[in-house]
């Protein structure tokens, strides 16, 4: 007998368990049996044939990957995985009175595993990978159906129908391709240098005290000043609109009907408009001047709309997504910078489009604090500004807040974005003792830091990385693979729709 192929079977990518929607199915006998016979239920119960989903006796198509069906049929990979997951649930002794939810879990788990299998085999075939006939022959000598008294039985093999032998041979070839794909992807061991580098990130650990300056501290007076300098942007008007995407001539015809009152504006919007307001008869509600930048290309066209009187209809205006017709429902109002609502709108506008003005102001406050802290005490400088210096726990250079290293503390959420800013780590881990850092921008916050301590981690906290680093890398690789396969446009997932038809629900 030829030697066994040198192929390892890596751990199969973890199947993500998803919560099954709890339904009551129109099959009363399911409530009679216990979880102990779950295997019998899920193995024998294929479900009601579904018109349009059945492609042959016992064959059910749950979706497609690159045009190839993700199908269940007796004895195929999908079927084997369904039986395997059912047996795992049974032998695990899971006590769940919701049998239907377990059935959903079994079938969905088998579906997801089949997607991975099909995607891997497809990728191998597209790359030109080949499994020799000799290697398939050698694998078949260990197939359970052809074994007798622990050895390959040529008699059993020849007594098997040729069609069944062909299917088994094809499945064996796919299994070898799948194993090779996983081995090539996950079987490469990490180098010692790679492990040592990852361990080096865990030490040393530092903690810092910091003072936070939030963008929300940008004063209302400055917001009102900006609004007063740009009053046009914050005018508002109640409007209705119609969007025509088939050309200016079609828009002109609709506009003529609206202006001539031969048809109601609301009816025209519901019939012809192609935007989110069509179902509401074109009602856009109150809109600020600056918001119409998304609806019209030309600033003068927007000014023309805001000059309309109630009931008047604008000319056809070209927009980014077609041609628009506006109707003034209530006349334009000038902004009142004493109104909290208007001030809130101006602040939101500045946060989105004039962020630099807010950032410059906050950075100035932070730099003044730094100068005061360097001249005296960090805590005293904070207190003089009505602030309290916070302090983190010890943490290493953990960019991205890996779960395998200590995380960056998120005291008061001021450091919420710190783990994803390389400037934060370079600042923290280059600070001399007693020094005060330059301001560091973290999302909508600016922090000034001072080193509060440094230490080495406990030996056991680093030593475990030697054993677990390969596992860590494989987990990340599996997650990347799972995300890629389950989110690719090549996957057409019809599982829930087909399953719902297979198992007819009833109310109650």
C-alpha positions as CSV (number, residue, x, y, z in Angstrom):
1,X,0.0,0.0,0.0
2,X,1.4,3.4,-0.9
3,X,2.3,5.7,2.0
4,X,-0.4,8.0,3.4
5,X,-0.4,11.4,1.7
6,X,1.6,14.0,3.6
7,X,-1.4,16.2,4.3
8,X,-2.5,17.5,7.7
9,X,-6.1,18.2,8.5
10,X,-6.0,21.6,10.2
11,X,-8.7,22.7,12.4
12,X,-11.7,23.6,10.3
13,X,-12.6,27.3,10.5
14,X,-14.9,28.0,13.4
15,X,-18.5,28.1,12.4
16,X,-20.0,31.3,13.8
17,X,-23.2,30.4,15.7
18,X,-26.0,32.7,14.9
19,X,-29.0,33.2,17.0
20,X,-31.9,31.3,15.5
21,X,-35.2,33.1,15.3
22,X,-37.5,31.3,17.6
23,X,-40.5,30.0,15.6
24,X,-43.2,27.4,16.2
25,X,-43.4,25.0,13.4
26,X,-46.5,23.3,12.1
27,X,-45.2,19.8,13.0
28,X,-46.7,18.9,16.4
29,X,-44.7,15.7,16.8
30,X,-41.5,17.8,17.4
31,X,-42.9,18.7,20.8
32,X,-43.2,15.0,21.8
33,X,-39.6,14.0,21.3
34,X,-36.7,15.1,23.6
35,X,-33.3,16.6,22.7
36,X,-31.9,13.0,23.0
37,X,-33.4,12.1,19.6
38,X,-32.5,15.3,17.9
39,X,-30.2,13.4,15.6
40,X,-33.1,11.2,14.5
41,X,-35.2,14.3,13.7
42,X,-32.6,16.2,11.8
43,X,-31.2,13.2,9.9
44,X,-34.5,11.8,8.8
45,X,-36.4,15.0,8.3
46,X,-35.3,16.6,5.1
47,X,-38.3,18.9,4.9
48,X,-41.1,19.6,2.5
49,X,-40.0,19.8,-1.1
50,X,-39.9,23.4,-2.3
51,X,-41.0,24.3,-5.7
52,X,-38.2,26.1,-7.5
53,X,-35.6,25.0,-5.0
54,X,-35.6,21.2,-5.7
55,X,-33.2,20.2,-8.4
56,X,-33.8,16.5,-8.3
57,X,-34.8,13.8,-5.8
58,X,-33.8,15.0,-2.3
59,X,-31.7,17.8,-3.7
60,X,-32.2,21.3,-2.2
61,X,-30.3,24.4,-3.4
62,X,-29.7,27.0,-0.6
63,X,-27.6,29.4,-2.6
64,X,-24.7,29.8,-5.1
65,X,-21.0,30.5,-4.9
66,X,-19.5,31.7,-8.2
67,X,-22.5,30.2,-9.9
68,X,-22.1,26.8,-8.4
69,X,-25.0,25.5,-6.2
70,X,-24.6,25.2,-2.5
71,X,-26.8,22.2,-2.3
72,X,-28.0,19.4,0.0
73,X,-28.4,15.9,-1.3
74,X,-28.3,12.6,0.5
75,X,-24.7,11.6,1.1
76,X,-23.0,14.8,-0.1
77,X,-20.7,17.1,1.9
78,X,-23.6,19.3,3.1
79,X,-25.5,16.2,4.3
80,X,-22.4,14.8,6.1
81,X,-21.8,18.1,7.9
82,X,-25.5,18.3,8.9
83,X,-25.2,14.8,10.4
84,X,-21.9,15.6,12.1
85,X,-23.2,18.8,13.7
86,X,-26.4,17.0,14.9
87,X,-24.3,14.3,16.5
88,X,-22.1,16.9,18.2
89,X,-25.2,18.6,19.7
90,X,-26.6,15.2,20.8
91,X,-23.3,13.9,22.4
92,X,-22.7,17.3,24.0
93,X,-25.9,16.9,26.0
94,X,-27.1,20.4,25.3
95,X,-30.5,20.9,27.0
96,X,-32.6,23.1,24.8
97,X,-36.3,22.8,24.8
98,X,-36.5,24.7,21.5
99,X,-36.0,21.8,19.1
100,X,-36.8,24.0,16.1
101,X,-34.0,26.4,17.0
102,X,-31.5,23.4,17.2
103,X,-32.7,22.2,13.9
104,X,-32.0,25.7,12.4
105,X,-28.6,25.7,14.1
106,X,-27.7,22.3,12.5
107,X,-28.8,23.2,9.0
108,X,-27.3,26.6,9.1
109,X,-24.0,25.3,10.4
110,X,-23.8,22.7,7.7
111,X,-24.6,25.4,5.1
112,X,-21.8,27.6,6.3
113,X,-19.3,24.8,6.3
114,X,-20.4,23.8,2.8
115,X,-19.7,27.4,1.7
116,X,-16.2,27.3,3.0
117,X,-15.6,23.9,1.4
118,X,-17.0,25.0,-2.0
119,X,-15.0,28.2,-1.9
120,X,-11.8,26.4,-1.2
121,X,-12.3,23.8,-3.8
122,X,-13.2,26.4,-6.4
123,X,-10.1,28.5,-5.5
124,X,-7.9,25.4,-5.9
125,X,-9.5,24.5,-9.3
126,X,-9.1,28.1,-10.5
127,X,-5.4,28.1,-9.5
128,X,-4.8,24.9,-11.6
129,X,-4.2,22.7,-8.6
130,X,-4.4,18.9,-9.4
131,X,-4.9,15.8,-7.4
132,X,-3.2,12.7,-9.0
133,X,-5.3,9.6,-9.6
134,X,-2.8,7.6,-7.5
135,X,-3.4,9.9,-4.5
136,X,-7.1,9.5,-4.8
137,X,-6.7,5.7,-5.1
138,X,-4.6,5.7,-2.0
139,X,-7.2,7.8,-0.1
140,X,-10.0,5.4,-1.2
141,X,-8.3,2.5,0.4
142,X,-9.2,4.1,3.7
143,X,-12.8,4.9,2.9
144,X,-15.1,3.4,5.5
145,X,-17.5,2.0,2.9
146,X,-14.7,-0.1,1.4
147,X,-13.3,-1.4,4.7
148,X,-13.7,-4.9,6.1
149,X,-12.1,-6.2,9.3
150,X,-10.0,-3.0,9.4
151,X,-8.6,-3.5,5.9
152,X,-9.5,-2.3,2.4
153,X,-11.9,-4.8,0.8
154,X,-11.6,-5.1,-3.0
155,X,-14.8,-7.1,-2.9
156,X,-16.8,-4.4,-1.2
157,X,-15.3,-1.9,-3.6
158,X,-16.4,-3.8,-6.7
159,X,-19.8,-4.6,-5.3
160,X,-20.5,-0.9,-5.0
161,X,-22.5,0.6,-8.0
162,X,-20.3,2.4,-10.5
163,X,-22.4,5.6,-10.1
164,X,-21.8,5.6,-6.3
165,X,-18.1,4.9,-6.8
166,X,-17.9,7.9,-9.1
167,X,-19.6,10.2,-6.6
168,X,-17.3,8.9,-3.8
169,X,-14.2,9.4,-6.0
170,X,-15.3,12.9,-6.8
171,X,-16.0,13.7,-3.1
172,X,-12.5,12.3,-2.2
173,X,-10.8,14.4,-4.8
174,X,-12.6,17.5,-3.4
175,X,-11.7,16.6,0.1
176,X,-8.0,16.4,-0.8
177,X,-8.2,19.7,-2.5
178,X,-9.9,21.2,0.6
179,X,-7.3,19.8,3.0
180,X,-4.5,21.0,0.8
181,X,-6.0,24.5,0.7
182,X,-6.3,24.7,4.5
183,X,-2.8,23.3,5.0
184,X,-1.3,25.8,2.6
185,X,-3.3,28.6,4.2
186,X,-2.9,27.7,7.9
187,X,-0.1,25.2,8.0
188,X,2.8,27.7,7.8
189,X,4.4,28.0,11.2
190,X,5.4,31.4,12.6
191,X,9.1,32.1,12.8
192,X,10.9,32.6,16.1
193,X,11.6,36.2,15.1
194,X,7.9,36.8,14.5
195,X,7.0,35.4,17.9
196,X,9.8,37.4,19.6
197,X,8.6,40.6,17.9
198,X,5.0,40.1,19.1
199,X,6.4,39.4,22.7
200,X,8.4,42.6,22.5
201,X,5.2,44.6,22.1
202,X,4.1,43.4,25.5
203,X,7.0,45.1,27.4
204,X,7.6,47.6,28.8
205,X,4.2,48.8,30.1
206,X,3.6,52.4,30.8
207,X,0.8,54.4,32.4
208,X,0.2,58.1,31.9
209,X,-1.8,60.9,33.5
210,X,-3.6,63.1,31.1
211,X,-5.9,66.1,30.8
212,X,-8.5,66.1,28.1
213,X,-9.8,69.1,26.1
214,X,-13.0,68.1,24.3
215,X,-14.2,69.6,21.0
216,X,-17.5,70.2,22.9
217,X,-15.7,72.9,24.8
218,X,-15.7,75.1,21.7
219,X,-17.7,78.1,23.1
220,X,-21.3,79.0,22.0
221,X,-20.0,82.6,21.5
222,X,-17.6,81.3,18.8
223,X,-20.4,79.2,17.2
224,X,-22.7,82.2,17.1
225,X,-20.0,84.4,15.7
226,X,-19.5,81.9,12.8
227,X,-23.2,81.8,12.2
228,X,-23.4,85.6,12.2
229,X,-20.6,85.7,9.6
230,X,-22.4,83.2,7.4
231,X,-26.1,83.9,7.8
232,X,-27.1,82.7,4.3
233,X,-26.0,79.1,5.1
234,X,-28.4,78.9,8.0
235,X,-31.5,80.3,6.5
236,X,-34.3,77.7,6.4
237,X,-37.4,77.0,4.4
238,X,-40.1,74.4,4.3
239,X,-39.9,72.7,0.9
240,X,-41.4,70.0,-1.3
241,X,-39.5,68.5,-4.2
242,X,-39.7,66.3,-7.2
243,X,-36.6,64.5,-8.7
244,X,-36.7,63.4,-12.4
245,X,-33.8,61.2,-13.6
246,X,-34.9,60.7,-17.2
247,X,-33.8,64.1,-18.5
248,X,-34.4,67.8,-18.5
249,X,-37.3,67.6,-21.0
250,X,-39.2,65.2,-18.9
251,X,-38.6,67.4,-15.8
252,X,-39.9,70.4,-17.8
253,X,-43.1,68.6,-18.6
254,X,-43.7,67.7,-15.0
255,X,-42.9,71.2,-13.9
256,X,-45.4,72.6,-16.4
257,X,-48.2,70.4,-15.0
258,X,-47.3,71.5,-11.4
259,X,-47.1,75.2,-12.3
260,X,-50.3,75.1,-14.4
261,X,-52.1,73.2,-11.6
262,X,-53.2,70.6,-14.1
263,X,-52.1,68.0,-11.6
264,X,-51.4,68.3,-7.9
265,X,-47.7,68.6,-6.8
266,X,-48.1,65.7,-4.4
267,X,-49.6,63.4,-7.0
268,X,-46.8,64.3,-9.5
269,X,-44.2,63.6,-6.8
270,X,-45.7,60.2,-6.0
271,X,-46.0,59.3,-9.7
272,X,-42.8,60.7,-11.2
273,X,-40.3,61.5,-8.4
274,X,-37.3,59.2,-7.8
275,X,-36.1,60.1,-4.3
276,X,-36.8,59.4,-0.7
277,X,-39.6,62.0,-0.5
278,X,-41.8,60.6,-3.3
279,X,-44.0,58.5,-1.0
280,X,-44.7,61.6,1.1
281,X,-45.8,63.6,-1.9
282,X,-42.4,65.3,-2.2
283,X,-42.5,66.8,1.4
284,X,-38.9,67.6,2.4
285,X,-39.8,69.4,5.6
286,X,-37.6,72.3,6.8
287,X,-34.3,72.6,5.1
288,X,-31.3,74.8,5.7
289,X,-29.7,76.6,2.8
290,X,-26.5,74.7,3.1
291,X,-28.4,71.4,2.9
292,X,-29.5,72.1,-0.6
293,X,-25.9,71.7,-1.8
294,X,-26.9,68.0,-2.1
295,X,-29.9,68.8,-4.2
296,X,-28.6,71.5,-6.6
297,X,-25.2,72.0,-8.4
298,X,-25.4,75.8,-8.7
299,X,-25.3,78.2,-5.7
300,X,-27.4,80.8,-7.6
301,X,-30.1,78.1,-8.1
302,X,-30.3,77.6,-4.4
303,X,-30.6,81.3,-3.8
304,X,-33.5,81.3,-6.3
305,X,-35.3,78.6,-4.4
306,X,-34.9,80.6,-1.1
307,X,-36.4,83.7,-2.8
308,X,-39.6,81.8,-3.6
309,X,-42.9,82.8,-1.9
310,X,-45.3,80.2,-0.4
311,X,-46.9,78.1,-3.2
312,X,-44.4,79.2,-5.9
313,X,-42.6,76.6,-7.9
314,X,-38.9,76.8,-9.0
315,X,-37.6,76.4,-12.5
316,X,-36.1,73.0,-13.4
317,X,-32.8,72.8,-11.5
318,X,-30.0,70.5,-12.3
319,X,-28.8,68.4,-9.4
320,X,-26.2,65.6,-8.8
321,X,-28.8,62.9,-9.3
322,X,-31.0,64.3,-12.0
323,X,-33.3,67.4,-12.3
324,X,-35.3,68.8,-9.5
325,X,-38.4,71.0,-9.1
326,X,-39.0,72.7,-5.7
327,X,-42.1,74.2,-4.2
328,X,-42.0,76.7,-1.3
329,X,-44.3,75.5,1.4
330,X,-43.3,78.2,3.9
331,X,-41.2,81.3,3.3
332,X,-37.5,81.4,4.3
333,X,-36.6,82.3,7.8
334,X,-33.5,84.3,8.8
335,X,-31.3,82.5,11.4
336,X,-31.6,83.6,15.0
337,X,-28.3,82.9,16.8
338,X,-30.0,83.2,20.2
339,X,-32.0,80.0,19.4
340,X,-30.5,76.8,20.9
341,X,-31.8,74.9,17.9
342,X,-30.0,77.2,15.4
343,X,-26.8,77.2,17.5
344,X,-26.9,73.4,17.6
345,X,-27.2,73.3,13.8
346,X,-24.3,75.7,13.3
347,X,-22.2,73.6,15.7
348,X,-23.0,70.4,13.8
349,X,-22.2,72.2,10.5
350,X,-18.8,73.3,11.9
351,X,-18.0,69.9,13.2
352,X,-18.6,68.4,9.8
353,X,-17.3,71.2,7.4
354,X,-15.3,73.6,9.5
355,X,-13.6,71.2,11.9
356,X,-10.3,73.0,11.5
357,X,-11.7,76.1,13.3
358,X,-12.7,74.0,16.3
359,X,-9.5,72.0,16.3
360,X,-7.3,75.2,16.2
361,X,-9.2,76.7,19.2
362,X,-8.9,73.5,21.3
363,X,-5.2,73.0,20.4
364,X,-4.6,76.5,21.6
365,X,-6.2,75.7,25.0
366,X,-4.1,72.5,25.2
367,X,-0.8,74.3,24.4
368,X,-1.5,76.9,27.0
369,X,-2.1,74.2,29.5
370,X,1.2,72.4,28.5
371,X,3.1,75.6,29.1
372,X,1.6,76.1,32.5
373,X,2.2,72.5,33.5
374,X,5.8,72.7,32.5
375,X,6.2,75.9,34.5
376,X,4.6,74.4,37.6
377,X,2.6,71.3,38.4
378,X,0.6,69.1,36.0
379,X,-2.2,68.7,38.5
380,X,-2.2,72.4,39.6
381,X,-2.3,73.5,36.0
382,X,-5.3,71.2,35.4
383,X,-7.1,72.5,38.5
384,X,-6.6,76.2,37.5
385,X,-8.6,75.4,34.4
386,X,-11.3,73.5,36.2
387,X,-10.1,70.1,35.1
388,X,-8.9,67.0,36.8
389,X,-5.9,65.0,35.7
390,X,-7.0,61.3,35.0
391,X,-4.6,58.3,35.0
392,X,-4.6,55.2,32.9
393,X,-3.7,51.6,33.9
394,X,-0.5,50.1,32.7
395,X,-0.5,49.1,29.0
396,X,2.0,48.1,26.4
397,X,2.2,49.1,22.7
398,X,-1.1,47.5,21.8
399,X,-2.1,49.1,18.5
400,X,-5.7,48.2,17.7
401,X,-6.3,46.9,21.3
402,X,-5.5,43.3,20.5
403,X,-7.3,41.0,23.0
404,X,-4.0,39.2,23.6
405,X,-2.3,42.3,25.1
406,X,-3.4,44.7,27.8
407,X,-5.7,47.3,26.4
408,X,-5.4,51.1,26.5
409,X,-7.6,52.5,29.3
410,X,-10.6,54.4,28.1
411,X,-11.0,56.7,31.1
412,X,-14.1,58.8,30.4
413,X,-13.9,57.8,26.8
414,X,-11.3,60.5,26.2
415,X,-8.9,57.8,25.0
416,X,-11.5,56.0,22.9
417,X,-9.5,56.4,19.7
418,X,-6.0,56.1,21.3
419,X,-5.5,52.5,20.4
420,X,-5.8,53.3,16.7
421,X,-3.5,56.3,16.6
422,X,0.2,55.6,16.1
423,X,1.0,59.1,17.3
424,X,-0.5,58.3,20.7
425,X,1.8,55.3,21.2
426,X,4.9,57.1,19.8
427,X,4.2,60.0,22.2
428,X,3.6,57.9,25.3
429,X,6.6,55.5,24.8
430,X,9.0,58.3,24.0
431,X,8.1,60.6,27.0
432,X,10.9,61.2,29.5
433,X,10.0,61.0,33.1
434,X,8.3,64.2,34.3
435,X,8.0,65.6,30.8
436,X,4.7,67.0,29.4
437,X,3.7,66.0,25.9
438,X,2.6,68.1,23.0
439,X,-1.2,67.9,22.5
440,X,-2.4,64.7,20.8
441,X,-5.6,64.7,18.8
442,X,-7.9,61.7,19.4
443,X,-11.2,62.0,17.5
444,X,-13.1,64.8,19.1
445,X,-10.6,65.2,22.0
446,X,-7.1,66.6,22.5
447,X,-5.1,65.2,25.3
448,X,-1.9,66.3,27.0
449,X,0.1,63.5,28.7
450,X,2.7,63.0,31.4
451,X,4.4,59.8,32.2
452,X,3.1,58.3,35.5
453,X,5.1,55.1,35.6
454,X,6.8,52.2,33.7
455,X,7.2,48.6,34.6
456,X,7.9,45.2,33.1
457,X,5.0,42.8,32.8
458,X,4.8,39.6,34.9
459,X,6.8,36.8,33.2
460,X,3.8,34.5,32.9
461,X,1.9,37.3,31.1
462,X,4.5,37.2,28.3
463,X,5.4,33.5,28.4
464,X,1.9,32.3,27.3
465,X,2.5,34.1,23.9
466,X,5.1,31.4,23.0
467,X,2.4,28.7,23.2
468,X,-0.5,30.7,21.9
469,X,0.9,32.9,19.2
470,X,0.4,30.3,16.4
471,X,-3.2,29.9,17.6
472,X,-3.6,33.7,17.7
473,X,-2.4,34.0,14.1
474,X,-4.6,31.2,12.9
475,X,-7.6,32.7,14.5
476,X,-7.0,36.0,12.7
477,X,-6.5,34.2,9.4
478,X,-9.7,32.2,9.9
479,X,-11.6,35.4,10.7
480,X,-10.2,37.1,7.6
481,X,-11.1,34.1,5.4
482,X,-14.6,33.8,6.9
483,X,-15.2,37.6,6.4
484,X,-14.0,37.4,2.8
485,X,-16.0,34.4,1.8
486,X,-19.3,35.4,3.5
487,X,-19.1,39.0,2.2
488,X,-18.0,38.5,-1.4
489,X,-20.4,39.4,-4.2
490,X,-19.7,35.8,-5.5
491,X,-21.9,34.4,-2.7
492,X,-25.7,34.3,-3.1
493,X,-27.1,33.3,0.2
494,X,-30.7,32.1,0.1
495,X,-30.5,30.0,3.3
496,X,-33.2,31.7,5.4
497,X,-35.7,31.9,2.6
498,X,-35.3,28.3,1.6
499,X,-35.2,27.1,5.2
500,X,-38.4,29.0,6.0
501,X,-40.1,27.3,3.0
502,X,-38.8,23.8,4.0
503,X,-40.2,24.2,7.5
504,X,-43.6,25.8,7.3
505,X,-44.2,28.0,10.4
506,X,-47.5,28.5,12.1
507,X,-48.5,31.2,14.6
508,X,-48.6,30.6,18.3
